[in-house]
Amino acid sequence: MKKKIYIIGSGFSSLAASCYLAKEGHDVTIFEKNETIGGRARQLKREGFVFDIGPTWYWMPDVFERFFNDFNKKPSNYYSLLKLSPAYQVYFGKNEAITIADNLQDIVTTFEKIEKGAGEKLEVFMATAKSNYDIAIKDLVYRPGEHIGELITLETAKRLNQFFSTISRDVRSKFKNSKLIQTLEFPVLFLGAKPSNTPSFYSFMNYADFGLGTWHPKNGMYSVIEGIAQLASELGVTIHTNQNVEKIITEKNKATGIVVNGENKYCDIIVSGADYHFTETLLNKELRQYSENYWDRKTYAPSSLLFYVGFDKKIENIEHHTLFFDADFDVHAKDIYDQPKWPDEPLFYASFPSKTDDNAAPSGKEAGIFLIPLAPDLEDTPALRELYFNKIIERFEKITNQNVKNNVIFKESFCVNDFKEQYNSYKGNAYGLANTLLQTAFLRPKLKSKKVKHLYFTGQLTVPGPGVPPSLISGKLVSNLIKKYEI
């Protein structure tokens, strides 16, 4: 039976959900509070430069392929992909770097050169990582997190010990070189938690990294948003921007509509891809599933301080993706998760999309994106942003052996306050809830409201977790639940 469905937000999960629901024949409308679609994956254009505001890494191409295949389409119908070679670079100090190749065999060779015996150990580690990937990404993450039974299979039973050990413990038991350890621990940061708090089973992220490689969509990640939005439009979805949802209308514990820019609009089903905590504030207090204390006790993926910088020259000695691990990883992690504060010496990440994509910057110039992971809910002031830009740009110059500060045409920043204001993000987190053992699968906030009928949630604070591929999956999961309970 055809239903009128309203979706709050237009990020990856909302757009994915809209496609699946429209395919089922429903009347689907998206309401986005900002001027442009994409949620946290929006785009900044200035003076001929183009930046992805949010996600910049395209990993797990098979998840994107599976998504489009559900509609008898392919990613190439909507955007072009280039596999990055090398995938990325990691600096540990001046003239100290590891370059990660675009294939596993070359990476194995790199590991062996750095630590005798590490190449063979990496092959064994990656075999387990691939096996975990096949179980997790091809099966487990496509389950809606309704009960513990979803996790109990013959294959997961065989790997029970991997849920009670950690990535950090496993990596450090096999490898001794600190550079190799940090390189192997890096991918789980996409899951939003310290490697020492992330179950070993999540080594599947290492397969996503070394096994499947790093890709770049031409014109940036925003081209993927545009592609999914085009698919949604082809399926009949209506998208409205500048539409601020102020309240969810309920009658007798049933969601019946939303208040948008002061106007009441009625529907049969509501799906929110907006921040989960914020969405519940749109309900009367007695209809909220989770208390403020519940949200406050959760472990969140970091927030971020981001800079979008236009340079008037080409930047040397860096790759499209470059990580700067020249500071103490454990100290910075402590400043995020254990005793939250602004880090004295932060690790940071830099992306130069114009190294790959001519459309990212005018000829002879460079577009640079810099990211510092931060604890959520920190004080955020213009003075602090400027202080930290100077910190990282001075280190950047020293490590890459070049002067760039005087070549800055402009810079724009985005930090905790912006995440709160523009995305209604709880505590200004950037990536949702961390995937710790106690925040995995059925232990995450539910896709279906327990208190309000016809109200559903999708995105990074619910199942399966943070990141772009999981967000696409989340959109599919919520659409399946609606089919199960509403149709």
Disulfide bonds with the S-S distance in Angstrom:
none
